[in-house]
Amino acid sequence: MLHPGEGGYDEALAEWDLQQDPDRAPAVSTASGRQEAMTLVHAVATSADHAVGPAVAALNDPDASGEALRHVLVGGVHSVEDFAAEVAEAQGGDPLPAHEATKIIGEVLAELDS
């Protein structure tokens, strides 16, 4: 069992996501999906209870947001770090540490796939 922040966590989460639907096409990120994904990650990170369900329910295009997050995840730790910096720039505040952003992405993807 790996935990966020441990070596190999991002790769293991990306592999787990692929195992959930091995026939899924490679992730493609659209501008609108990425923007909505950034808003979603920020909302979860800054909410008092870190509730993923309500944040996912508020999405306009859950599929595009999920694809954008999968695209970030597949890119590895540097992609997650860059995404966290983008979120902070767009939404304000400090960038999330990569392990926190990865954890939120994993929780969102699990919610979207349920």
LINJORA-V245704 format. One record per backbone hydrogen bond with DSSP energy under -0.5 kcal/mol. NH is the residue of the N-H (numbers start at 1). CO is the residue of the C=O. Records with the same first field share a line. If there is no record, write none. Layout:
NH=CO + CO
//
This chain:
6=3
9=6
12=8
13=9
14=10
15=11
16=12
17=13
18=14
19=15
20=16
21=17 + 18
22=19
24=21
30=28
34=30
35=31
36=32
37=33
38=34
39=35
40=36
41=37
42=38
43=39
44=40
45=41
46=42
47=43
55=51
56=52
57=53
58=54
59=56
65=61
66=62
67=63
68=64
69=65
70=66
71=67
72=68
73=69
74=70
75=71
76=73
80=76
81=77
82=78
83=79
84=80
85=81
86=82
87=83
88=84
89=85
90=86
91=87
92=88
100=97
101=97
102=98
103=99
104=100
105=101
106=102
107=103
108=104
109=105
110=106
111=107
112=108
113=109
114=110 + 111
//
